[in-house]
Amino acid sequence: MQRRKRLNFELVRSSGIISRKRIGFMSGAGVLFFALLLTVPPELRAEKIDNRNFAVDTCYPTPNEIQLAEQRARKYWARHAARFENNPFYLAVETSKIFPGDVQGLSAKMNHFETTASNRRRSYSYLVLKGVMIFDIRTDHFVGNTGFISVDTPPLGSLARFDGYIARYIGFGNWP
């Protein structure tokens, strides 16, 4: 009986030694994996693009709204150009708030867009529609005099699609 206990004790001791070796190997492998993760090429660490179309309709901001939004986009890009480089070439800048009553056929338009799902059951009086224009960092101007109406917007700083443009959404451009 004592012999059996001794044998079990030796198995426990030897399994403890094996597990220490395994732990040592795994922690070394973990450090190596983390070091390799830091050296991964930027192409593999690319940002994800929200390919849902955030543009519900077109809008026509006033010349004053366009001028102010263009100034905000330039200031934003002057602060963040080194951080984002030229990826992508476009910034989505919020130009104005739009009242739901100003958009013809809003109900039908909201039923056909994938980004408006969270707002379908709400009363239209609670909707916050935003006018968004696309700023081209290469030309330092907006791509046109029209913008897009957006019901839902992507998170600030993220890449998203506004009609035919992939742009970094900066809102009013006044965040750090």
N, C-alpha and C positions, 0 to 999 in steps of 0.2 A: 504494500500500500504506500509506503514511503517512497519507494522507487518511482511509482507513477506520479506522485506529487512533484518530485524532483524533476522528472522529465517535462512535465507541464511548465514548471518554473523556468527551465532552460528554454523552452519554446517561446515563452513570453519575453524573456530577455533577448533572445535572438530576433524576435519580431520587432522589438523596440529599436534595435540597432539598424535593422533594415529600414524601418520607417524614418529614422534620423537621416540615413543616407538618401532616401527618397525626398525627404523634405529639403535637404541640402541641394539636391539636384534640381528640384522644382523651383526653389528660390533663385538659384543661379540661372535657370532657364527663364524665369520671370523677369529678371533684370536684363537679360539679353534681349528678350522680346520687347521690353519697354524701350531699350536703347535703339532697336531697329525701328520701332514705331515712330520715334522722333526723327529718324532719317528717311522716312517715306517720302517719295517725290510728291510735289504739290499736286500733280495731276490726280493722284489717288486720294488726296485730301480735299478734293473740290467741293464747293458748296452745293447743296441741293437746290434745285429750282422748283418752285411751286408752279406746275404747268397748267393749273386751272386758270381760266381767263377771268381776271378781276374787272375787266371793262364791261359794264352792262350796256352802256349807250355812249354817245358822244356828247360833249358839252362845249360851250363857247364862252370861255372866260372873257371878262372885260380887259381892255388894254392895261388898265392899272393893276388888275390881279396878275396878269402875265408878267408885267415888269417886276412886281414885288416877289413873285415866285421865282423868277429868273435870278434875282439878286440873292435870294435865300439859297438857291441851288449852287450858285458860284461860291458863296461863303462856305457852304457845307463841303464842296469838293476841294476847296483850298485847305480845309482842315483834315480831310480824310483821304486825299489822293494817294499818299504813300501807303496807307493801310490797305486799300482795295486795289491799287494799281489801275489797270484798264479793264477790269473784269466786273461787270460788263461795261459797254460803252454808254449805257443809258441810266439815268436816274429818274424815278417816278416821284414827282413833287406834287404835294397837295396844293392846289391853287385856291379852292373855295369850298364853301358848304353850299349844298343845293337842296332846295325844298322839294319834298315829294310831289307836291302839286304842280311843280314846274316841268315835270317829266311826263310826257304823253305815253299812255299805254304801259305804265310802270308795272302793273300787275302781271301782264302777259310777259314782259321782259324778265321779270324776276323768276317766273316759272321755267324759263329756258336756260338759266345760268347756274352753273354748279357752285359758285361761291355765295349765292344768296339763300341757300337752304336754311340757314339759321334764322333768317328774317321772314320766312314765308307766313308764319302764323301770327306775327305781330301786326298791330295796327300800323298803317302807313304813317300816322302822325308821330310815331316814335322812331322812324327810320332816320339814320344819319347818312345822307348821301354826300359823297366827297367828289369834288372835281379834281382830277389828277392829270397833270401834263407830263410829257416825256422830254427830259433834258438830255441833249447829246453832249458828252464831255469833250468830244473831239472838236466840235464847232463852237462850244461855249454858248449855245442857244437852244431853245426848244425846237423840236423837229417840225412843228407847225403851229398854227394859231388855234387849233382845236385840241381838246383834251378828252378824257374819258370819265364817265360817271362810274363810281365804284360804291357798292353797298358795303361789302366787307373788304377790308384791306389786309394785306399780309403783315406779319410782324415787322417792326422798324428794322431796317438794315438787311432784310432778307431779299432774295431774288425771286421775282414773280413775273408772270406774263400779263401784259396789258395789251390786248388785241394782238398785233404782230410783233410786239417788242418784249424782249426780256430785259427787265430793268430792276435796279436796286431801289426798293421803296424807302424813301427817307421822310415821308410825312411832310411836315412843315420845315424840316431840315434844322431844327433847333435842339436836337438831342446830342449828347456827347459822342 
